Amino acid sequence: MDGLAGGRGKPWILYRYVLREFALSFLISFLFFFVVFFVNQILLMAEDILSKKAELIDVLLLLIYAIPSEVAMSFPFASLVGALMATSRLSADSEFLVMQASGLPPRNLFLPFAVLGLAVTLASFSINEYFLPLGSIQYGKLYRSLIVSSPAVELQPWSSRRYKDITIVTGAVSGNAVEDVLIFDKVDGSRERVISARRARLKDGKDGSLVLELEGVWAQTLGKAGSGRVEYTSSSSMEYRVRTDAGPGASTVIGPFEMSSYDLGRVIGEKEAVRQERLFQRSLDLEASRSALQAAYGLAQGQGLGWQSASRRLAPPLARLRDLDLPLPEDRSIHIYRTEYYKKYAIPAGAVCFVLLAYPIGLKARKAGRSVGFGLGLLISVVYWALLLLGSTMSSRLSLSPFWSMWGPNLLMLLAGLSLWTGEKLTR
């Protein structure tokens, strides 16, 4: 320490010491969050797969494919808790005070935290960009092959399963076959239908759905409301397609969760181009409709038609003009893809925001050290996670800006950190 007095000497020894302290705390925090997320994944699989007697090797592979998402989520939170644990310990043991007395101001001691925080951000982004999409795709392929080879994974024997407007009631499950199947759905979105089949076999629909190959089919469909009619049909076989709800990664169709940021940007650009083309076509149709209405009005005037005859002639082009003048419905898929696109960057960037917030908070810890940092880090993690879920919900249901819904929690953490830095006068 004496060689560093007055700011002289080489501070890299202290930097390495602080960096090792942060790295150790980060490792402990990462293992904690990883175990929490991993146990949660095991519990979900225990309910969804293990209880249905899937092969152990397949379950292990599913867990391996799910690891990238757990690691990507654990990294930012581990940087927060790790930084709080390290700074709280160094502050409680007065080591920061000694380092500052040797000539290193607080802002310089932040350098090791900034370096490791940036490294965590880059590592988390790399996992989000490559390993998470790859793992999710492989997870989906394996999950769907399990469903096809063992229907009990998706359809339990002697039970019912609901998929949006479809309810499937099953009998015994034997091998790849399901006995005594009942399907309740709707035709044209309103007329109720009941389909019964002596046996059904599952196969992969290759488009994010399952196909039930039904044998010995009988169906009953109600007629339109008030008609009192009932339609009956029967056939020896039938293919029935079901859109499953197994969750992210369970579909063979690659969705936004399974894409890299580059692919998401490309798809968003294509969807925006299609929308712009539709808007342009709408403007052309609107102009043509106005011209048609003007021509019909001029013709009605020229022929001296009465009010009723003129209104009947003008009604069709006027109705067409009103329909075209309505706003073009928003493409919800663009909103979903944009939300996932910003999430790819926002969650990894949270590591830097967390470190910037944790450093001045940890400096205030004078007692207890790591335990205080760990508890406070968990509390902030819960708040951040709640804000992230709130933003995602508001984005999907209230059409909140995808950027603000995903980056809002980071900006709040960043502003809180900067205010603490100013209050502690760490910028001097």
N, C-alpha and C positions, 0 to 999 in steps of 0.2 A: 504493500500500500504506500510506503514512504516514497517509492520511486515515481508515484503518480501524483504526488502532492503538487498543488498549484496548477494542475492540468498538464504537467510534463509526463513523459514516459509513454508507454504503449498501453492503451486501454483495452486492447484486444483480449488480454487475459481475463479481465472482468466481463467482457462481452461473452466470451466462451462460457464462463461460469454461469452467467444469467441464462444463456441459451440452453445449457444443460439442465438447469433447474426447470425452465419452461418446458423443455422436451420431455422430461420425466413426468411432470404434472399432466402434460398433454397425453402421453401414453396411458397413464392411469385413467384419465377421463375418457379417452377413446375406448378403452376396454370396457369401461362401465356402460357407455351408451351403446356400444356394439352388442354387448350381452343383453341389454334391455330390448333392443330391436330384434335381436336374433331369437330370444325367448318368445317375444310376441309373435314372430313368424312361425315358430314351432307350435305355439298354441293354436294359431289359425289353421295350420296344417293338421294338427291333431283332431280338430273338429271337422275339417273339410276332407281330409284324405286318410289319415291314419285310422280313424274310426271306421272307415269303409274298406279296410283290409288291403290297402295298396301294398305293393312290394317295397321292402325296406330300401333297396338300392335306388328305386325311383324317387322315394321320399328324400333320400340323401342328395340326389342330383338336383331336385327342386330347391333344396336348401342352399346348395352351392350356387345355383343360378340366381338366387335371391340375394346373395351376399353383396354384389356391387351396390344395390340400392341402399342396403343397410350401412355400408361403409361411407357412401356419399353423404348420407344424412348424419352420420356420427361425426364426421370431420369438423364441420363448423361448430357444433355444440361443444365438442371436445376442446376446440381452440378457446372458446369462451371460458369454460370451467377451468381448463389448464392454466390460462393466463391469470385468472383470479386466484387460483391456488398458489401459483408461483409468486405473484406480486404480494399476496397476503403473507406468505411465509417469509419472504425477504424483508418485508416491512416490519412484521411482528418481531423478527430477530434483529432488527436495527441494522441489517446488512446494507440496505439502501442508504441509510444515513451515513454509514462509514464510506460507502462509495462516493456519495455526494461530497463528503468532507475531503476526499482525496482529489477532487477537482472535476468530477463528472457530474454535470447538471442532470436533472430528471429526464429532460428531453433526449439526451444522448443515451441514457440507460434504456430507453424505449426501443432502440435500434434492434436488439435481438428479438424482441417480441414482434416487431414489424416484419422482420425477415422470415421468421417461422410462420407468422400469420399469412404472409403472401405465398409461402410454399404450400401451406395447407389449402389455400384457395385454388392454386394451380392444380394440385393433386385431386381435389374434389371435382373441379371442372373436367379434368381428364377422365375421371371415372364416369361422371355424368354424360360425357360426350361419346365415349366408346364402350366401356365395359358394361354400363347399365343398360343401354339399348341391346347389346349383344346378349346379356344375361336374360333380359325380359323376353326376347324372341325365343331363345332356347327354352325358357320356362314355359312359354305358351305352347310350343311344339310338344314338349314332353307331357304337359298337363292334358292336352287334347288327345294325345295317343293313349294316355291312361283312361280317359273317358271312353274312347272307342273300344279298347281292349277289355275294360272292366266297367260296365255301365253303372255299377253301384257307386263309383266315385262321384257321378253326377246325379244319378237317379237311385235313391235308396229303395229297397224292396218294401212293399206294403206301406207306401207313403205317398205324399203329394208334393209337387214342386211347382212353384209359380215363376213364370217369366213374363213380366209386364202383363199383357192381356191374355196370357195363355196359362192354363193350369193342367198339369199332367199328373194323373193318378196311376200308380204302378202296382202290379202284383209281385209275384216271385221273380227274382233275378237269377238266371242260371247261365254262367259263361258270358257270352256276348249277347244274350237274348233276354228280353224283359217280357214277362207273361201278363196277359189281361190288362191292357193299357186303355185308359180313358183320357181323352183330351177335351178340354172345354176352352173354346175360343170364340171369336166373333168374325163374321163375314162382312166385308165392306165397312168394318168399324162399328157396326151397330147390331146386325142380326146375330143372335146367339146360335152356336153350333156345338154339337156333341159328337165326338168321333170315338168309336170303340174298335179295338183290334185284339185279335186273339194273341198275337205276338208281335214284338218289335225288335229290330236289330239296329244298333247305332253305328254310324260311320261319320267321318269327318267331312263337313260340307265344303272345306277349303276356302270359305269366305267369311270366317268368323261365326259360323253357325254349326249346329249339329243336325244331321239328317236321320230321321227315324224311318226305317224301311218297315212299313206296317204290313201285316198279313191278316187275312180274314177281316176286312174293314166294313163297318156299317156306320153311317153318318146320318144325323138328323139336324136340319137347319130350319129355324123359325122364319116365317115370311115377314114381310114388312109390317110395321106396327099397325094394328087394326085390321089387317087383312084376314087373320084367322087361318092362314095357310101354313102348312108344315111340309118341308121337302125331305124325302128319304132317298139315300143312295147307298149302294153297296158295291164292293169290288174285292177281288181276290188279293190285291196288293196296292200299296200307295206309298209315296214318299212324302214325308212331312218335315218341313224345315223349321228349326227352332233357333232363335237368336239367344245365346246363353249370356249369363251375367257373372261369369267366373272371376271377373276383375281384371286389372292391368296385367298384360302379358299372357292371358289365357286364350286370346284369340289368335288365329293364324293371320288375320289381317293386321298389318303394322299400323298402329295408331300413333298419336303424338308422343305418348310416353316412351315408345320404343325407338324413337327417332333421335338422331343427333341434332344439334342446333343448326348445322348446315342444311340438313334435309328438311327440318322444320321451316327454315327461311325460304327454301326453294318451293315447298308446298304452299306456304302462305302467299308467295309471289304469284304462283299459278292460280290460286283461288281468287286473289285480288284482280288478276287479269281477266278471269271469267266474269267476275262481278262488273268490272268496268265495261266489258263487252255487252253485258246485259243492260247496263245503264245507257250505253250508246244506242243500242237497239230500241230501248224504251223511248228515248228521245225521238228517234225516227218515227216510231209507231205513233207517238203523241202528235207529232207534226202532221203525219198523214191523217190521223183521226180529226184534227182540227180542220184540215182542208176538206175532208169528206163532209163534216158538219156544215161548213160554210157553203159547199156546193149544194147540199140538200136544202139548206135554208133559202138560197137564191132560187133554186128550182121551185120550191113551194111558193115563193113570192111571185115568180114569173107566171105560174099557173093559176094564181089567184085562189088557192085552196082555202077552205074555211079553217077555223081554229082546230077542230077535232081532227080533220084530215091531215093538216100540217103537223100537229103534235105527234100523230101516229107515225108519220114519215120521219120526223126528226128524232123520235125516241131511240131507235137502234144506234145511230152514230153518237147521240148524246150519252147513252149508257156506256158505249165503248170508250168515249173520251173520259168519263168519270172513272172508269176502271183503270185506265192508263195513268190518270193523274194521281192515283194513290201512291204513297211511298213504296219503293221496292223493299220487300222484307229483308231483314238482315240475315246474312249467312252465319248461323251460330257456330258452324265449324271453324270459321276464321277466328272467332273469339276464343274458342277452345285451344286452337293451335298457337295463337299469340300468347295465351296465358302460360302454356307449357314452354314456349320459346323463352319467355322472360324468366321463368322458374329455373331454366338450365343455367342462367347466369346469376340470378339473385341469391340462390341458396349457397353456392360456393363463395360468392363475394361476402356472404355474411360473416365468414371467418375474419376478414380484415376489420369489418365494423365491430365485431365482438372484441377483438384485441384492443382496438382503439378505445372502447368503452371500459374494458376490464382493467386496463393499466391504472388510470387515475382512481378507480374505486379501490383497487388493491392497495394503493399507497396509503389509504386512510386506515387500513387495518393495523391496529397497534397490539392486538392480543389475539390469541387462539390460532392465528395463522391459516394453515391449509383448510381446516374444518370450516371456518367462516367462508373462505373463498368457494369451497365446494358447495355449501348450502346456498349461498347467494347466486352462484352460477346456475344451479338447478332452477331456482326461482325465475331468473331472467330467461332461461331456456323455455320454461313453460309459458311465460308471457309471449315470447317471440313465436313459439309454435302456435299459440292461440291466435295471434295476429295474422300469421300466415294462413291458417285455416279460415279465419274470418274473411281475409282478402280473397281467397280462392272461392269461397261461397258467394260473396258479393259479386265477384267477377262472373260466375256462372249463372246466378239467379237475377241479379240486378243490373247486369251489363256494365259493371264498373270497369274502368280502363284496365286492361291486363297489365300494363306497365306499373301503374300505381298499386294494384292489388298485390303484385309480387315484390315490388321494390319498396313499398311503403314501410314494412317492418324494418328493413335495412336502414332506410333513411331516418326512422325514429331512433334506432340505436346509434346511428352516426351523429345525429344532432345532440343526443344525450351525452355521448362521449366528448364531443367538441365543447359543449357547455361546461363539463367537468374539467376539461383541460384548461379552459379559460379561467375557471374559478380557482384552480390550483396553481395558475400561472406557470404551467409546464412549458409554454411556448417560449419562454425567455431563455 
